[in-house]
Structure formats: structure tokens, C-alpha cells
């Protein structure tokens, strides 16, 4: 396709740290992008909020920057597609004005109300099994005890901000709020609404709200989006006001899109069944598409609706990955005031990489646990916390930094083991010639900001004992996924074409010399949780 024939998508990757807005060709080529940081408001008692005005202003600013950059003709931008942070809640009035800050995915203040729902005699890890099975049967998952799901957010508002709950016309996810700002339409996608755990997904092509679950939660269905669409559906044209402000054509279409996790699954190229990717951003996920609905409630792994219409994908999440390095940078190594001076932090992550390369595998038996704000999977425990174990005077900050890299990898391996068990039986059935002793997931694509680090990719390969494929421009995977959904929705692309459009920067093979040390330290990593979890509960309940 010649440059004069190419068409482009304005793809908005609205993450927790702020939006990365990109111009992406309909075949996944990222032409230009811009990022704008937005603040995070942390409150005592587990509150984590953001101001939706900050989101929207940053999106407008980054969108103008890439559009005005002149890399493509405005006439060739045919669609807008947003992919946002997931599992957040914004209460809005009828005019689309937010009534309070957005409660985002890290907020745990709703935990007591989830525990109240799970009251009953037959419990496992604090969850009433009979009630949990009602959820799993219909939705593929269930609200976590951590209180980080939208159900918990809404119940928190209902019980502690009743005047706001009463005034709320509709609760929207961040994904749907940005689409509302783009189109003026209150709506959600089957994928986006899935982690409300209020939709029945047993029939993948006939998804609907479960009145039984909504009643059990004592929520008002009228405050949930009534219009549910596919991720590839066109919500409508961009509003005249937004088109004029950004300088776009009035006929530009807004595609519904999907939140960050399903978008990343598409943008990574892992769209075939059982192809797997790891995302390393503030948090991390290990995700693959599957042809069946199944749930492992004991390890918080389940199948939900994919961003690909008519498909399921495995969903799991760990709270902190790259966020541990951000914490090290912002809270320990650099004073907040110094961060206001750009020169005070010169490519700090590249400096971390160079420091880590000079430390032997295993960090001299130092272990870091990245549970800085609790954990979701393979344990749903909001009271556990991070820490360094086996710290001694012979160590330096280089050891501590490498231990953080390795601790995130141990945490992912902990989840990876259960994911392979989750899909093994069905993959053997679906794969001619595959037997039980074969490796279930022999290779994994890696994406997200953390995937830019070659040394971290090698650590993942060594700890997981799997081949790691570093997707080119991994930080743009979510935007690329949004562009692919828009391209399919607008008829420029098919799903089968996507894997062939993905490029890889490097392929990392496991180093057998590091096998023994990482196996030993991973075993102790799991033991740390078993030994320490009761103490953490006493300290942080």
C-alpha cells in the first residue's frame, strides 16, 4: 500500500500514569505518539483516585500534539479508538459531568462491602463458595475480597457517599467515560463491562446483565450502561466540538474499543488460541485467548469476553510490576521536589538496566516481594506487602535493584504455573501430537514499558525457563491493539492478518547456568508468602 493510500487511527492509550496518544496506520505502524502524565491521589484507608478532568485535558493535549505534528494528512485519519485503564468507576450526572473523582483499579475502600456480600457458612479464604459459584457460573469470575472491582466501588459510594449515589445517572468505566467525551453517548462494550461481574457470558453471542447478581449486590441496574456493544462496533461520529478542537474531519468514526488488557492481547499479536503474552507496566498480566469458558476461583484466573467478538480470553492480574521501579525512583532515590527538575532524573530506567547487568543472577540470594498494594493472583490478598528478604551489609543498591527485577519475575512465575495448568488439558485436546509432558506455553511475547529492558527480558526467560519474544516498540502495544480493533471495525483488516504484522526486536532464550539459583530462590519466594501472610493480615487488615 502506497503512503498516499494509507489510512490512520488516532489511538488513545489511557493508562494509570497518563495517556499515550498515537497515530497508527490501519496495519499497526505507529507513526507518532505523545505522553502526558496525570496525578494519582492516594488517600488513607486504601483510597486511590484520579480526576477525570486531568484525563481529558491530557488526552486533548497529546492528541493535538500528534495531529499537529503533520506526519500524516488529517484527511487520512479515519477513526478514533480509545483503550483505557480497567476496573475503575466514575459516577456521572445526566449531562456527563462527574460527581466525584474516579475511583480507580487500585482502590480498596469497598472491601468491607464485598465481604458483607460473601457472608455465609461455607467459606474458602473468606469467600462464601455458594455465592461465589453463582458468579463464576454466569460471569466467569467473581468480585475479589480486595475491594478493587467496580462492584466494590459502587457499594462504597452507595454506603459512604449516599448523596452522590442518589444523584448518579450512570456509573461508567474509564474506557466508557472517554468514549462519552468523544461521542456524547453513554454506552459500554461487552468486554469492558465484564469485570463488573454482573453480565452473564455463558452464551458468548448473547451476553446480558444478570438480574440475580445485581439484586444480590443491592445495586440499581438503571445506573449501569444499558447499551452494550462489541469492541469493534462504531459508536458514532466524533462530536463536532471535539473534532473542531482537535482539527479532525467531522466524519471521523469513534470505535468502541476495549480496555488495556484485551487491547494489549490484540496489539501483542497473540490473537490465536493459547498464544500468550506478558504485559509489564505499572501492573502485570499473563494473558492468552482460549476457545472455552473456565474459572480457577482459588487462584483468580478466569475466562472473560475478549476484545475479539465471539471469543474468550484468560484474565489474571498482578498489582505491581514496573510500579516497583517507579516507587524506587520517586519515593526512595529521588526527592519529590527534585523530580520537578527534569535534569535530576536522566533516563533512570536505563541506568537501572546498566546497574542490574553487573550483578550476578540471584542478587546474592536477596529476594524482593513486589506486593506493594496487595495482590490479586495467584492469591487474592489485599493485606500482603512488599519487602526485601535476606538483606545484608555486603549488598549495595545494585543488588536491591536487580532483586526488584527478579522479584517481579518470581511473582509472574507464581501465576504462570497456574495458568499453564488452567489451559493444559484443553490445549492437548486441541493440539494434534501434543502430550502431557510437553511444555504448555513454550514461548511468550513480552510487551509494555518494562519490555524495553533487555536485561529484564533475559531475567524473565531465565526465571520462567521459557523463550521470551520482545515485541518491537512494546510500549505502543495498547495503542496498536486499539488501532487494530478500529481497523477491523472499519473493514481495513481481519483478525487472521494481525500476527503477521507484529515485529520482534529480540528473542531471549533461557540461560541454563542460572536454572539452579532461580529455582531455589523461587521456592523460597513462595515460602515467604506462606510464612508471612498471617503477620501481614495482622498489620494491614
MARKEGU-616961 format. One record per residue (C-alpha): residue number from 1; residue in three letters; x, y, z. Coordinates in Angstrom, 3 decimals. Example, Ala and Ser with C-alpha at 12.3 -4.5 7.8 and 13.67 -1.06 7.14 Angstrom:
BEGIN
1:ALA:12.300:-4.500:7.800
2:SER:13.670:-1.060:7.140
***
This chain:
BEGIN
1:UNK:0.000:0.000:0.000
2:UNK:1.457:3.355:-1.009
3:UNK:1.700:6.197:1.536
4:UNK:-0.987:8.109:-0.356
5:UNK:-3.402:5.185:0.134
6:UNK:-2.712:4.613:3.821
7:UNK:-5.340:5.416:6.401
8:UNK:-4.752:6.067:10.086
9:UNK:-6.340:5.739:13.527
10:UNK:-5.975:8.191:16.391
11:UNK:-5.328:5.614:19.126
12:UNK:-5.570:6.711:22.759
13:UNK:-3.805:4.510:25.309
14:UNK:-5.218:5.897:28.554
15:UNK:-3.146:4.293:31.296
16:UNK:-2.904:4.944:35.019
17:UNK:0.185:7.117:34.574
18:UNK:-1.473:9.186:31.861
19:UNK:-2.493:8.923:28.197
20:UNK:-0.159:7.929:25.382
21:UNK:-1.902:9.125:22.231
22:UNK:-0.639:7.821:18.908
23:UNK:-1.297:7.985:15.204
24:UNK:-1.268:4.395:13.982
25:UNK:-1.800:3.074:10.481
26:UNK:-4.657:0.660:9.948
27:UNK:-1.963:-2.059:9.694
28:UNK:-0.339:-1.264:13.028
29:UNK:2.525:1.090:12.145
30:UNK:2.970:3.705:14.895
31:UNK:3.777:6.986:13.142
32:UNK:3.946:9.374:16.090
33:UNK:2.937:9.459:19.746
34:UNK:2.881:11.755:22.765
35:UNK:2.535:11.182:26.514
36:UNK:1.171:13.378:29.285
37:UNK:1.442:12.364:32.929
38:UNK:-1.572:12.762:35.217
39:UNK:-1.517:12.762:39.029
40:UNK:-2.612:9.958:41.301
41:UNK:-4.417:10.860:44.525
42:UNK:-3.785:8.359:47.320
43:UNK:-5.848:8.591:50.495
44:UNK:-5.502:6.886:53.842
45:UNK:-7.564:3.727:54.138
46:UNK:-6.946:2.392:50.637
47:UNK:-8.292:5.251:48.541
48:UNK:-6.755:5.717:45.087
49:UNK:-8.426:8.291:42.822
50:UNK:-7.849:10.371:39.710
51:UNK:-9.579:13.467:38.377
52:UNK:-11.358:12.744:35.053
53:UNK:-10.668:16.352:34.019
54:UNK:-6.959:15.559:34.201
55:UNK:-7.524:12.580:31.905
56:UNK:-9.475:14.527:29.319
57:UNK:-7.188:17.547:29.282
58:UNK:-4.162:15.297:28.831
59:UNK:-5.887:13.408:26.013
60:UNK:-6.708:16.656:24.228
61:UNK:-3.145:17.905:24.664
62:UNK:-1.473:14.720:23.395
63:UNK:-3.975:14.342:20.547
64:UNK:-3.327:17.886:19.342
65:UNK:0.405:17.304:19.529
66:UNK:0.414:14.242:17.269
67:UNK:-2.219:15.626:14.873
68:UNK:-0.419:18.958:14.570
69:UNK:2.884:17.133:14.075
70:UNK:1.988:16.844:10.407
71:UNK:3.277:13.300:9.907
72:UNK:0.015:12.348:8.195
73:UNK:-2.715:14.300:6.476
74:UNK:-5.749:14.970:8.685
75:UNK:-7.951:13.726:5.836
76:UNK:-6.340:10.270:6.207
77:UNK:-7.297:9.891:9.889
78:UNK:-10.454:7.810:9.580
79:UNK:-11.110:6.666:13.127
80:UNK:-10.552:7.249:16.832
81:UNK:-10.258:4.367:19.280
82:UNK:-9.524:4.567:22.985
83:UNK:-8.155:1.888:25.310
84:UNK:-8.235:2.797:28.994
85:UNK:-7.182:1.526:32.380
86:UNK:-9.738:-1.029:33.542
87:UNK:-11.873:-1.675:36.615
88:UNK:-12.449:1.957:37.530
89:UNK:-15.657:3.794:38.392
90:UNK:-16.900:7.309:37.625
91:UNK:-20.348:8.455:38.840
92:UNK:-21.898:10.875:36.321
93:UNK:-24.980:13.042:36.063
94:UNK:-27.267:13.115:33.006
95:UNK:-25.078:15.724:31.338
96:UNK:-21.959:13.585:31.632
97:UNK:-20.424:15.611:34.469
98:UNK:-18.521:13.558:37.027
99:UNK:-19.819:13.892:40.587
100:UNK:-16.531:12.981:42.281
101:UNK:-13.075:11.804:41.335
102:UNK:-12.765:8.481:39.536
103:UNK:-12.162:5.549:41.870
104:UNK:-9.541:3.502:40.025
105:UNK:-8.481:-0.143:39.978
106:UNK:-6.058:0.212:42.924
107:UNK:-8.693:1.439:45.407
108:UNK:-9.580:-0.988:48.232
109:UNK:-12.112:1.022:50.270
110:UNK:-15.007:-1.125:49.089
111:UNK:-13.550:-4.330:50.560
112:UNK:-15.878:-4.422:53.635
113:UNK:-18.950:-4.340:51.401
114:UNK:-17.720:-7.282:49.326
115:UNK:-17.078:-9.251:52.492
116:UNK:-20.639:-8.483:53.535
117:UNK:-21.955:-9.928:50.264
118:UNK:-19.944:-13.111:50.853
119:UNK:-21.420:-13.725:54.314
120:UNK:-22.291:-17.364:54.866
121:UNK:-21.198:-20.614:56.484
122:UNK:-19.258:-22.433:53.757
123:UNK:-16.174:-20.337:53.056
124:UNK:-12.777:-20.669:51.415
125:UNK:-10.247:-17.876:52.008
126:UNK:-13.061:-15.645:53.221
127:UNK:-15.330:-16.278:50.212
128:UNK:-18.729:-17.934:50.517
129:UNK:-18.423:-20.736:47.976
130:UNK:-22.134:-20.994:47.204
131:UNK:-22.390:-17.301:46.360
132:UNK:-19.063:-17.294:44.515
133:UNK:-20.188:-20.191:42.324
134:UNK:-23.290:-18.214:41.324
135:UNK:-20.939:-15.559:39.973
136:UNK:-18.474:-17.915:38.348
137:UNK:-21.226:-19.845:36.607
138:UNK:-22.527:-16.712:34.896
139:UNK:-19.649:-14.242:34.607
140:UNK:-16.516:-16.388:34.533
141:UNK:-15.234:-14.690:37.694
142:UNK:-16.318:-13.075:40.926
143:UNK:-15.631:-9.914:42.906
144:UNK:-12.338:-10.118:44.775
145:UNK:-12.116:-9.564:48.504
146:UNK:-9.595:-6.787:47.886
147:UNK:-12.446:-4.403:47.010
148:UNK:-10.797:-3.280:43.771
149:UNK:-13.650:-4.203:41.425
150:UNK:-16.318:-1.734:40.221
151:UNK:-18.940:-3.547:42.315
152:UNK:-16.952:-2.614:45.416
153:UNK:-16.506:0.969:44.190
154:UNK:-20.228:1.412:43.639
155:UNK:-21.113:-0.121:47.003
156:UNK:-18.556:2.122:48.697
157:UNK:-20.177:5.186:47.115
158:UNK:-23.664:3.933:47.932
159:UNK:-22.830:3.394:51.600
160:UNK:-20.422:6.248:52.314
161:UNK:-21.404:8.885:49.746
162:UNK:-25.128:8.213:49.507
163:UNK:-25.920:11.698:48.188
164:UNK:-23.593:11.101:45.238
165:UNK:-25.056:7.645:44.623
166:UNK:-28.573:9.087:44.561
167:UNK:-27.541:11.811:42.103
168:UNK:-25.715:9.381:39.825
169:UNK:-27.370:8.914:36.454
170:UNK:-24.826:6.343:35.349
171:UNK:-21.599:4.719:36.528
172:UNK:-19.043:4.385:33.749
173:UNK:-15.661:2.730:33.406
174:UNK:-12.731:4.982:32.359
175:UNK:-12.987:3.383:28.893
176:UNK:-16.617:4.378:28.561
177:UNK:-16.114:7.826:30.054
178:UNK:-13.577:8.745:27.373
179:UNK:-15.935:7.405:24.695
180:UNK:-18.691:9.556:26.218
181:UNK:-16.447:12.613:25.888
182:UNK:-15.700:11.680:22.266
183:UNK:-19.257:10.907:21.149
184:UNK:-21.712:12.160:23.785
185:UNK:-23.027:8.599:24.087
186:UNK:-23.465:6.594:27.315
187:UNK:-22.505:3.027:26.401
188:UNK:-20.135:0.175:27.208
189:UNK:-18.756:-2.867:25.423
190:UNK:-19.332:-6.483:26.395
191:UNK:-15.619:-6.684:27.177
192:UNK:-15.394:-3.514:29.249
193:UNK:-18.416:-4.243:31.432
194:UNK:-17.179:-7.791:32.088
195:UNK:-15.157:-7.001:35.221
196:UNK:-18.236:-5.573:36.887
197:UNK:-19.055:-9.298:37.287
198:UNK:-22.694:-8.539:36.518
199:UNK:-23.062:-9.911:32.975
200:UNK:-23.953:-13.466:32.009
201:UNK:-21.364:-14.581:29.420
202:UNK:-22.248:-18.268:29.140
203:UNK:-23.524:-17.665:25.614
204:UNK:-20.756:-15.629:24.057
205:UNK:-23.037:-14.154:21.395
206:UNK:-25.939:-13.407:23.755
207:UNK:-24.395:-11.518:26.659
208:UNK:-26.746:-9.714:29.048
209:UNK:-26.919:-8.400:32.593
210:UNK:-27.690:-10.929:35.326
211:UNK:-30.607:-9.544:37.328
212:UNK:-29.944:-12.141:40.026
213:UNK:-26.386:-10.920:40.643
214:UNK:-27.393:-7.255:40.556
215:UNK:-30.093:-7.969:43.124
216:UNK:-27.636:-9.897:45.325
217:UNK:-25.366:-6.816:45.338
218:UNK:-28.296:-4.463:46.011
219:UNK:-27.314:-2.226:43.123
220:UNK:-29.547:-0.293:40.748
221:UNK:-29.342:-1.635:37.173
222:UNK:-30.656:1.655:35.806
223:UNK:-27.332:3.232:36.839
224:UNK:-25.404:0.827:34.566
225:UNK:-24.949:1.346:30.801
226:UNK:-27.977:-0.083:29.010
227:UNK:-26.318:-0.034:25.587
228:UNK:-23.723:-2.816:25.261
229:UNK:-21.792:-3.246:22.016
230:UNK:-18.872:-5.177:20.523
231:UNK:-15.392:-3.692:20.780
232:UNK:-15.283:-3.295:17.007
233:UNK:-18.641:-1.538:16.739
234:UNK:-18.803:2.100:15.656
235:UNK:-20.284:4.149:18.494
236:UNK:-20.861:7.074:16.178
237:UNK:-19.097:10.062:14.684
238:UNK:-16.856:12.208:16.853
239:UNK:-18.730:15.212:18.246
240:UNK:-18.420:18.476:16.341
241:UNK:-16.909:20.171:19.385
242:UNK:-14.116:17.619:19.772
243:UNK:-13.496:17.444:16.021
244:UNK:-13.148:21.222:15.868
245:UNK:-10.826:21.336:18.873
246:UNK:-8.558:18.613:17.508
247:UNK:-8.781:19.695:13.885
248:UNK:-10.245:16.377:12.690
249:UNK:-12.753:15.780:9.907
250:UNK:-16.393:15.683:11.020
251:UNK:-16.931:12.204:9.556
252:UNK:-14.252:10.523:11.695
253:UNK:-15.732:7.441:13.379
254:UNK:-15.279:6.503:17.044
255:UNK:-14.898:2.755:17.555
256:UNK:-15.949:1.351:20.948
257:UNK:-12.600:-0.341:21.632
258:UNK:-11.712:-2.194:24.820
259:UNK:-9.702:-1.565:27.991
260:UNK:-5.970:-2.054:28.316
261:UNK:-5.802:-5.795:29.000
262:UNK:-7.806:-7.031:25.973
263:UNK:-6.262:-4.324:23.768
264:UNK:-2.771:-5.457:24.729
265:UNK:-3.715:-9.050:23.907
266:UNK:-4.567:-7.913:20.391
267:UNK:-1.693:-5.457:19.987
268:UNK:0.836:-8.104:21.058
269:UNK:-0.200:-10.242:18.090
270:UNK:-1.191:-13.124:20.396
271:UNK:-4.676:-13.461:18.884
272:UNK:-4.557:-17.198:18.168
273:UNK:-5.784:-19.601:20.828
274:UNK:-3.158:-20.308:23.525
275:UNK:-0.605:-17.793:22.183
276:UNK:0.492:-15.949:25.326
277:UNK:1.910:-12.576:26.256
278:UNK:3.180:-10.917:29.410
279:UNK:2.489:-7.236:29.963
280:UNK:4.895:-5.286:32.170
281:UNK:3.569:-1.852:33.047
282:UNK:2.649:-0.426:36.440
283:UNK:0.986:-3.803:36.994
284:UNK:1.396:-7.040:35.028
285:UNK:-0.749:-9.654:33.336
286:UNK:-0.213:-13.032:31.695
287:UNK:-2.883:-13.361:29.006
288:UNK:-3.959:-15.690:26.197
289:UNK:-7.089:-16.253:24.109
290:UNK:-8.910:-19.544:24.636
291:UNK:-11.919:-21.239:22.977
292:UNK:-13.752:-22.061:26.211
293:UNK:-15.151:-20.564:29.431
294:UNK:-13.483:-21.739:32.631
295:UNK:-12.596:-20.320:36.050
296:UNK:-9.980:-21.147:38.691
297:UNK:-11.538:-19.205:41.547
298:UNK:-8.829:-20.264:44.009
299:UNK:-6.083:-18.506:42.021
300:UNK:-8.092:-15.638:40.494
301:UNK:-7.777:-16.902:36.912
302:UNK:-10.812:-16.918:34.643
303:UNK:-12.117:-16.611:31.119
304:UNK:-13.890:-13.408:30.187
305:UNK:-15.078:-11.780:26.980
306:UNK:-12.222:-10.863:24.645
307:UNK:-11.855:-7.695:22.624
308:UNK:-12.295:-10.047:19.643
309:UNK:-16.066:-10.530:19.296
310:UNK:-17.214:-14.093:19.958
311:UNK:-14.004:-15.101:21.801
312:UNK:-12.871:-15.623:25.377
313:UNK:-9.543:-14.710:26.925
314:UNK:-7.850:-15.725:30.142
315:UNK:-7.869:-12.874:32.645
316:UNK:-5.490:-12.511:35.558
317:UNK:-3.651:-9.570:37.031
318:UNK:-0.869:-8.807:39.466
319:UNK:-0.928:-5.421:41.110
320:UNK:2.668:-4.221:40.862
321:UNK:5.424:-4.862:38.317
322:UNK:7.112:-1.798:36.836
323:UNK:5.382:0.156:39.578
324:UNK:8.031:-1.179:41.965
325:UNK:10.728:0.620:39.958
326:UNK:8.631:3.804:39.866
327:UNK:8.295:3.560:43.640
328:UNK:12.064:3.176:43.977
329:UNK:12.676:6.181:41.747
330:UNK:10.040:8.546:43.150
331:UNK:9.880:7.631:46.831
332:UNK:13.409:6.476:47.689
333:UNK:16.147:7.549:45.263
334:UNK:14.804:10.969:44.259
335:UNK:13.052:13.561:46.384
336:UNK:9.680:14.680:45.012
337:UNK:10.860:18.270:44.616
338:UNK:13.886:17.120:42.622
339:UNK:11.577:15.361:40.155
340:UNK:10.251:18.774:39.127
341:UNK:13.661:19.408:37.593
342:UNK:13.859:17.171:34.550
343:UNK:17.647:17.010:34.657
344:UNK:17.507:15.359:38.086
345:UNK:16.308:12.066:36.605
346:UNK:18.245:11.348:33.376
347:UNK:16.853:8.120:31.847
348:UNK:16.795:6.487:35.256
349:UNK:15.444:3.173:33.931
350:UNK:18.380:2.841:31.551
351:UNK:20.680:3.460:34.499
352:UNK:18.854:0.691:36.392
353:UNK:19.462:-1.658:33.446
354:UNK:23.211:-0.954:33.431
355:UNK:23.435:-1.467:37.185
356:UNK:21.498:-4.747:37.050
357:UNK:23.661:-6.178:34.264
358:UNK:26.680:-6.116:36.581
359:UNK:25.061:-8.129:39.386
360:UNK:25.142:-11.956:39.270
361:UNK:21.852:-13.847:38.855
362:UNK:20.101:-14.241:42.203
363:UNK:21.319:-10.929:43.649
364:UNK:23.413:-12.770:46.227
365:UNK:20.288:-14.578:47.477
366:UNK:18.403:-11.334:48.070
367:UNK:14.641:-11.668:47.456
368:UNK:12.184:-8.834:46.831
369:UNK:8.404:-9.263:47.023
370:UNK:6.530:-6.673:44.877
371:UNK:3.265:-6.778:46.827
372:UNK:3.270:-3.030:47.498
373:UNK:-0.526:-2.702:47.372
374:UNK:-1.613:-6.294:47.974
375:UNK:-2.097:-8.932:45.300
376:UNK:-4.847:-10.337:43.068
377:UNK:-3.421:-13.539:41.600
378:UNK:-2.480:-16.246:42.173
379:UNK:-3.605:-15.117:45.652
380:UNK:-6.311:-12.535:46.259
381:UNK:-4.883:-10.888:49.346
382:UNK:-5.035:-7.130:49.816
383:UNK:-3.099:-7.185:53.116
384:UNK:0.266:-8.540:51.942
385:UNK:3.082:-6.059:51.365
386:UNK:6.416:-5.768:49.656
387:UNK:9.819:-6.207:51.198
388:UNK:13.435:-7.258:50.853
389:UNK:14.449:-10.553:52.440
390:UNK:17.960:-11.729:53.327
391:UNK:19.386:-8.213:53.155
392:UNK:22.968:-7.902:54.437
393:UNK:25.751:-5.318:54.776
394:UNK:27.684:-6.835:51.873
395:UNK:24.996:-5.717:49.441
396:UNK:24.709:-2.462:47.507
397:UNK:21.851:-0.669:45.790
398:UNK:22.775:-2.645:42.648
399:UNK:21.718:-5.832:44.442
400:UNK:18.471:-4.205:45.565
401:UNK:17.597:-3.066:42.046
402:UNK:18.328:-6.459:40.478
403:UNK:16.301:-8.099:43.254
404:UNK:13.327:-5.934:42.229
405:UNK:13.669:-7.107:38.605
406:UNK:13.889:-10.716:39.752
407:UNK:11.107:-10.395:42.344
408:UNK:8.644:-9.286:39.665
409:UNK:9.737:-12.283:37.567
410:UNK:9.220:-14.674:40.517
411:UNK:5.762:-13.225:41.048
412:UNK:4.875:-13.796:37.396
413:UNK:6.236:-17.363:37.519
414:UNK:3.995:-17.979:40.537
415:UNK:0.996:-17.048:38.376
416:UNK:2.385:-18.670:35.201
417:UNK:2.407:-22.118:36.831
418:UNK:-1.331:-21.942:37.472
419:UNK:-2.059:-20.513:34.018
420:UNK:-0.357:-23.476:32.345
421:UNK:-2.407:-25.860:34.492
422:UNK:-5.517:-23.881:33.578
423:UNK:-5.144:-24.446:29.813
424:UNK:-3.129:-27.674:29.620
425:UNK:-5.925:-30.242:29.305
426:UNK:-7.835:-28.372:26.605
427:UNK:-4.701:-27.396:24.669
428:UNK:-3.634:-31.060:24.498
429:UNK:-7.085:-31.897:23.137
430:UNK:-6.889:-29.110:20.538
431:UNK:-3.253:-29.690:19.500
432:UNK:-2.542:-32.841:17.429
433:UNK:0.524:-34.675:18.716
434:UNK:0.808:-32.759:21.996
435:UNK:1.204:-34.911:25.120
436:UNK:1.077:-34.185:28.861
437:UNK:4.844:-33.901:29.341
438:UNK:5.169:-31.235:26.624
439:UNK:5.698:-27.632:27.715
440:UNK:2.276:-25.993:27.726
441:UNK:3.471:-22.485:26.835
442:UNK:6.961:-22.783:25.265
443:UNK:7.307:-19.134:24.266
444:UNK:5.845:-15.850:25.443
445:UNK:5.665:-12.403:23.868
446:UNK:6.503:-9.522:26.200
447:UNK:5.064:-6.019:25.965
448:UNK:4.607:-2.839:27.984
449:UNK:7.145:-0.325:29.195
450:UNK:9.127:-2.931:31.130
451:UNK:9.658:-4.926:27.942
452:UNK:12.045:-2.216:26.723
453:UNK:14.637:-3.582:29.151
454:UNK:16.753:-6.291:27.533
455:UNK:18.190:-7.407:30.847
456:UNK:14.695:-7.737:32.312
457:UNK:13.601:-9.796:29.289
458:UNK:16.559:-12.127:29.881
459:UNK:15.677:-12.410:33.575
460:UNK:12.115:-13.387:32.611
461:UNK:13.471:-16.018:30.217
462:UNK:15.746:-17.429:32.927
463:UNK:13.198:-17.395:35.768
464:UNK:10.295:-18.751:33.685
465:UNK:12.569:-21.128:31.721
466:UNK:10.733:-20.093:28.555
467:UNK:11.635:-18.296:25.336
468:UNK:10.764:-14.589:25.554
469:UNK:9.946:-12.631:22.366
470:UNK:10.389:-8.872:22.768
471:UNK:7.715:-7.153:20.701
472:UNK:9.106:-4.161:18.817
473:UNK:8.019:-0.834:20.333
474:UNK:6.409:-2.703:23.262
475:UNK:5.233:0.472:24.953
476:UNK:2.905:1.068:21.972
477:UNK:1.165:-2.305:22.157
478:UNK:-2.067:-0.984:23.688
479:UNK:-2.333:1.790:21.094
480:UNK:-1.605:-0.741:18.358
481:UNK:-4.350:-3.003:19.760
482:UNK:-6.819:-0.107:19.731
483:UNK:-5.864:0.657:16.132
484:UNK:-6.334:-2.998:15.150
485:UNK:-9.843:-3.056:16.686
486:UNK:-10.703:0.108:14.800
487:UNK:-9.221:-1.287:11.589
488:UNK:-11.286:-4.473:11.856
489:UNK:-14.391:-2.465:12.727
490:UNK:-13.888:-0.175:9.742
491:UNK:-13.112:-3.068:7.381
492:UNK:-9.420:-2.407:6.754
493:UNK:-8.156:-5.604:8.402
494:UNK:-9.106:-9.130:9.518
495:UNK:-8.071:-10.816:12.775
496:UNK:-6.077:-13.505:10.935
497:UNK:-3.776:-10.880:9.440
498:UNK:-2.644:-9.436:12.760
499:UNK:0.069:-11.977:13.825
500:UNK:1.911:-11.395:10.554
501:UNK:2.026:-7.638:11.205
502:UNK:3.923:-7.941:14.525
503:UNK:7.689:-7.370:14.567
504:UNK:10.087:-8.547:17.288
505:UNK:13.216:-6.716:18.426
506:UNK:14.884:-9.681:20.140
507:UNK:14.317:-13.276:21.187
508:UNK:15.698:-14.338:24.584
509:UNK:16.483:-17.981:25.408
510:UNK:16.808:-19.268:28.988
511:UNK:20.383:-19.415:30.317
512:UNK:20.777:-22.937:31.759
513:UNK:23.590:-21.740:34.046
514:UNK:21.020:-19.740:36.050
515:UNK:18.473:-22.534:36.396
516:UNK:19.546:-23.822:39.821
517:UNK:19.760:-20.421:41.557
518:UNK:16.417:-19.225:40.218
519:UNK:14.624:-22.457:41.074
520:UNK:15.972:-22.232:44.627
521:UNK:15.034:-18.585:45.101
522:UNK:11.583:-19.029:43.549
523:UNK:10.853:-21.823:46.027
524:UNK:11.806:-19.519:48.897
525:UNK:9.754:-16.702:47.336
526:UNK:6.590:-18.796:47.625
527:UNK:7.590:-19.784:51.167
528:UNK:7.790:-16.104:52.125
529:UNK:4.099:-15.695:51.376
530:UNK:3.151:-18.852:53.262
531:UNK:5.119:-17.785:56.334
532:UNK:4.381:-14.044:56.315
533:UNK:0.725:-13.811:55.230
534:UNK:-0.679:-14.033:58.772
535:UNK:1.619:-11.287:60.008
536:UNK:0.638:-9.048:57.082
537:UNK:-3.016:-9.637:57.860
538:UNK:-2.498:-8.604:61.486
539:UNK:-0.683:-5.444:60.399
540:UNK:-2.860:-4.351:57.490
541:UNK:-6.368:-5.722:57.944
***
